[in-house]
Amino acid sequence: MQPSPLLSPAALSLVTGIMRARLIDVAARAGVAPNTASTILNNRPNSWASKETRDRVLKAAEDLGYKPSKAALGLRLGRFFTLGLVIPDIHNPFYTTFADLLDKAVSPERYDLIIEHGRTNLAQEKHSFEAILERQVDGVALFVSDAELHRPVLQDLANRKIPAVALVVKSEDPLPIDAVLVDFAQGLQQAVEHLLGHGHRRFVFLCALAEGQRDGERPDIFRQLMSDNGIPDDHVSYVSCGHDIDSARSAFRRFLQTIPRHRRPTAVIAMNDLSAIGAMRAAVDEGLTLPRDLSVVGVDNIPLGQHLPVSLTTIAQPIEDMARRTASLLLQRIAGQKASQPAHIIFPTELIVRESTGPAAH
């Protein structure tokens, strides 16, 4: 069905509400050839059309609510002006904040952002990596929960020369694509020194893991820090949980209920702020007072943390700088401005002390 130039605005509204206006519809309404309409609507410099013809085409496009097909334009230009982002947990404010910052960083260059959700599941994460490439994107940013498990996927991106940035915890083995790496060693060192300085000698590390994920290197860093500071192995416990608050609350509460009171930890370091909040709630469930009976440290510095009844001490990642650098790496790769070797940008972490940590109970 082709809209008639004689249709009233009300009828046009009805028709275009049912079917999307096409270029040939605009051309027919304006009384010009489709090539002429395309030249005018895409503002090509070789247009020979008169002002009257141009105005007629633009008016027809407005009346019909015509929107150029981004896919067709992308195929013609070789660029879709769309980027993909895979985040592991859409419920975690850290990742949604990063998505917002990345979107703001690329929007001045007329890029849109499409998000895939890994659902804190490594199998789903791998599926999301593959699915995002089917979305007609010019480049992708990927939060990678397990770099070694997903290394074949990352190598495939490198082999296909797809502009891509991995966001991942710093490791010894270099990645085959551009990477924004987070070094948790400094922040964890600061957290341990802060807690030791307050007299803490019994610790628990709360490991928030995606389904199918290994513990990774952060527990190893923590274990080494404990050893370096003379804390015996039997004074350190490791508790695994999911990424959400409920899972952390349940896991940590079970731990508190099973360990003898004289061996209870006086300090907790959680792998992210949500699990730290879950641990805080579990401690209250068990009749403990924060930070008198238990000090808690999180990771990520989500906005919610500073507004809790007991504000959360946390290890902060420089999220704004990370988003800006991710955007810069992607746009430079898309424009062909980067050297052939992958760029690996390392960002430090920093302890932010708030109310959830204090002197150890004696």
C-alpha positions in Angstrom: 0.0 0.0 0.0 1.4 3.4 -1.0 0.2 6.5 0.8 -1.5 9.0 -1.6 -0.5 12.6 -1.8 -4.2 13.5 -1.4 -4.5 11.8 2.1 -5.4 14.2 4.9 -3.0 14.6 7.8 -5.3 12.5 10.0 -5.3 9.7 7.4 -1.6 9.9 7.0 -1.1 9.6 10.7 -3.3 6.4 10.6 -1.4 4.9 7.7 2.1 5.7 9.0 1.1 4.4 12.4 0.4 1.0 10.8 3.4 0.8 8.5 6.7 2.6 8.4 7.1 5.1 5.6 9.6 4.1 3.0 11.8 6.2 0.7 9.6 5.4 -2.3 6.6 6.7 -0.3 8.4 10.1 0.3 9.4 10.2 -3.4 5.8 9.5 -4.6 4.3 12.1 -2.3 6.9 14.8 -3.4 6.5 13.8 -7.1 10.3 13.0 -7.5 12.4 9.9 -8.3 13.5 7.8 -5.3 17.2 8.7 -6.2 16.4 12.4 -6.0 14.6 11.9 -2.6 17.6 9.9 -1.3 20.1 12.5 -2.4 18.2 15.3 -0.7 17.4 13.4 2.5 21.0 12.3 2.9 22.2 15.8 2.2 24.7 14.7 -0.4 26.9 17.4 -1.9 26.2 16.4 -5.5 22.4 17.2 -5.3 21.3 19.3 -8.3 17.7 19.7 -7.0 16.2 23.2 -6.8 15.2 24.7 -3.5 11.5 24.2 -4.3 12.1 20.4 -4.9 14.2 20.1 -1.8 11.6 21.8 0.3 8.9 19.5 -1.2 10.9 16.4 -0.4 11.6 17.5 3.2 8.0 18.4 3.7 6.8 15.0 2.4 9.3 13.2 4.7 8.0 15.2 7.7 4.4 14.6 6.8 5.0 10.8 6.5 7.2 10.6 9.6 10.0 9.1 7.4 13.1 8.0 9.2 16.1 6.8 7.1 17.0 3.1 7.6 20.1 3.2 9.8 21.0 -0.3 8.6 20.8 0.7 4.9 22.8 3.8 5.5 25.4 1.8 7.5 25.8 -0.7 4.6 26.4 2.2 2.2 28.8 4.1 4.5 30.5 1.0 5.9 29.7 2.3 9.4 26.5 2.0 11.5 27.4 4.6 14.2 26.5 2.0 16.9 28.6 0.4 19.6 27.9 -2.7 21.7 28.4 -3.1 25.4 28.2 -6.4 27.3 27.7 -6.0 31.1 27.6 -9.0 33.5 24.9 -7.6 35.8 22.3 -5.1 34.9 21.1 -4.9 38.5 24.6 -3.7 39.7 24.7 0.1 39.7 28.4 0.0 38.9 27.8 -1.5 35.4 24.7 0.7 34.6 26.7 3.8 35.6 29.5 2.7 33.4 27.0 2.2 30.5 25.6 5.7 31.0 29.1 7.2 31.1 30.2 5.3 28.0 27.0 6.5 26.2 27.7 10.1 27.1 31.3 9.7 25.9 30.4 8.5 22.4 27.2 10.5 21.8 29.1 13.6 20.6 30.4 11.5 17.8 26.8 10.5 16.9 27.2 6.9 18.2 24.4 5.0 19.8 25.0 2.3 22.4 23.4 -1.2 22.5 23.6 -3.3 25.7 23.7 -7.1 26.2 23.2 -8.6 29.6 25.5 -11.5 30.7 23.3 -12.2 33.7 26.3 -13.1 35.9 26.5 -16.5 34.1 29.6 -17.3 32.1 27.7 -19.3 29.5 25.3 -16.5 29.0 28.2 -14.0 28.9 29.8 -15.9 26.0 26.4 -16.0 24.2 26.2 -12.2 24.8 29.6 -11.7 23.3 28.5 -13.5 20.1 25.0 -11.9 20.0 26.2 -8.3 20.3 28.2 -8.8 17.0 25.0 -9.7 15.2 23.5 -6.2 16.0 25.3 -4.3 13.2 27.8 -2.6 15.6 31.0 -0.9 14.6 32.8 -1.9 17.8 32.2 -3.6 21.2 33.2 -3.2 24.8 33.1 -6.3 26.9 33.2 -6.8 30.6 35.0 -10.1 30.9 34.5 -12.1 34.1 37.1 -14.7 33.2 39.7 -13.7 30.7 41.2 -17.2 30.3 37.9 -18.9 29.8 36.9 -16.3 27.1 40.3 -16.0 25.5 39.2 -17.9 22.4 36.4 -15.4 21.9 38.8 -12.4 22.4 41.3 -14.0 20.0 38.5 -14.4 17.4 37.7 -10.7 17.7 41.4 -9.9 17.1 41.6 -12.2 14.1 38.5 -10.6 12.5 39.9 -7.1 13.3 36.7 -6.1 15.0 37.3 -2.9 17.2 36.9 -4.3 20.7 37.9 -3.4 24.3 37.9 -5.9 27.1 37.3 -4.6 30.6 38.9 -7.0 33.0 40.9 -7.5 36.2 44.6 -7.0 35.5 46.4 -10.3 34.9 49.9 -11.4 33.9 48.9 -12.7 30.5 48.4 -10.0 27.8 45.1 -10.0 25.9 44.8 -10.1 22.1 42.6 -7.0 22.0 42.6 -3.6 23.5 42.0 -3.8 27.2 41.0 -1.5 30.1 42.5 -3.3 33.1 41.8 -2.7 36.8 44.6 -3.3 39.3 43.0 -4.2 42.6 46.3 -4.8 44.3 46.7 -1.2 45.5 43.1 -0.8 46.8 43.2 -4.2 48.6 46.6 -3.3 50.1 45.1 0.0 51.4 42.1 -1.9 52.8 44.2 -4.5 54.6 46.5 -1.8 56.1 43.5 0.2 57.2 41.9 -2.8 58.9 45.2 -4.0 60.5 45.7 -0.4 61.8 42.4 -0.8 63.6 43.5 -3.9 65.3 41.7 -6.5 63.1 43.3 -10.0 63.1 40.5 -12.3 61.9 39.2 -11.7 58.4 36.8 -13.1 55.8 36.9 -12.6 52.1 33.5 -12.7 50.5 33.8 -13.9 46.9 30.9 -12.8 44.7 31.1 -15.0 41.6 29.2 -15.5 38.4 27.8 -18.9 37.7 30.6 -21.1 36.5 33.3 -18.6 37.5 36.6 -19.4 39.2 37.7 -17.4 42.2 40.2 -15.5 40.0 43.2 -13.7 41.4 41.6 -11.3 43.9 41.4 -14.0 46.6 45.1 -14.9 45.8 46.0 -11.2 46.3 44.2 -11.1 49.6 45.7 -14.4 50.7 49.2 -13.0 49.9 48.5 -9.8 51.7 47.4 -11.7 54.8 50.5 -13.8 54.7 52.8 -10.7 54.2 51.3 -9.1 57.3 51.7 -12.1 59.5 48.1 -13.2 59.6 47.9 -17.0 60.0 45.8 -19.0 57.5 43.4 -20.2 60.2 42.5 -16.5 60.9 41.3 -16.0 57.3 38.1 -17.5 55.8 36.7 -17.5 52.3 33.0 -17.5 51.6 31.5 -17.8 48.1 28.2 -16.2 47.0 26.4 -14.8 44.0 26.6 -11.2 42.8 23.3 -10.1 44.3 22.6 -8.9 47.9 20.3 -11.8 48.8 22.9 -14.4 47.9 25.6 -12.6 49.9 23.3 -12.1 52.8 22.3 -15.8 52.9 25.9 -17.1 52.4 27.4 -14.9 55.0 24.7 -15.5 57.6 25.2 -19.2 57.2 28.9 -18.7 57.8 28.3 -16.6 60.9 25.9 -19.3 62.3 28.4 -22.2 61.8 31.6 -20.6 63.1 32.3 -20.5 66.8 31.8 -17.0 68.4 35.5 -16.9 69.5 36.6 -17.5 65.9 34.3 -15.0 64.2 36.0 -12.6 61.9 36.0 -8.9 62.9 36.5 -7.7 59.4 35.0 -8.6 55.9 36.3 -7.6 52.5 33.7 -8.3 49.8 34.4 -8.6 46.1 31.7 -6.0 45.2 29.6 -3.4 47.1 26.3 -5.4 46.6 27.8 -8.4 48.4 29.2 -6.1 51.1 25.7 -4.8 51.7 24.4 -8.3 51.9 27.1 -9.1 54.5 26.1 -6.0 56.5 22.5 -7.1 56.6 23.5 -10.6 57.6 25.6 -9.2 60.5 22.6 -7.2 61.7 20.4 -10.4 61.4 22.8 -12.1 63.7 22.6 -9.3 66.3 26.0 -7.7 65.4 26.5 -3.9 65.4 28.5 -2.2 62.6 31.3 -1.4 62.8 31.7 -2.2 66.6 31.4 -6.0 66.1 32.2 -6.2 62.4 34.0 -3.9 59.9 32.9 -4.3 56.2 34.7 -3.2 53.0 33.2 -3.4 49.5 34.5 -2.9 46.0 33.2 -0.5 43.3 32.0 2.6 45.1 28.4 2.5 43.9 26.4 5.7 44.8 24.1 3.8 47.1 27.0 2.9 49.4 27.5 6.4 50.8 23.8 6.7 51.6 23.3 3.6 53.8 22.5 4.0 57.5 26.1 2.9 58.0 27.9 4.3 55.0 30.1 1.7 53.2 33.9 1.8 53.1 34.8 0.7 49.6 37.6 0.2 47.1 36.8 2.6 44.2 37.5 2.1 40.5 38.0 5.3 38.5 34.9 4.6 36.5 34.6 7.9 34.6 38.2 7.6 33.4 37.6 4.0 32.4 34.5 4.9 30.4 36.3 7.8 28.6 39.3 5.6 27.8 37.1 2.8 26.5 35.3 5.2 24.2 38.5 6.7 23.0 40.1 3.3 22.2 37.0 2.1 20.3 36.6 5.3 18.3 40.2 5.4 17.4 40.1 1.7 16.2 37.0 2.4 14.2 38.7 5.3 12.5 41.8 3.3 11.8 44.0 5.5 14.0 45.4 2.9 16.4 48.6 0.9 15.9 48.3 -2.7 15.2 49.4 -3.9 18.7 46.6 -4.0 21.4 46.7 -1.2 23.9 46.5 -2.2 27.5 45.6 0.6 29.9 45.9 -0.1 33.6 43.8 1.8 36.2 44.6 1.7 39.9 42.0 1.4 42.7 41.8 3.4 45.9 40.3 2.9 49.3 37.5 5.3 50.4 37.0 5.1 54.2 33.5 5.6 55.5 31.5 4.4 58.6 31.4 0.7 58.1 35.0 0.2 59.3 36.4 0.9 62.8 38.4 -0.6 65.6 38.3 -4.3 66.2 36.2 -5.6 69.1 38.2 -7.0 71.9 
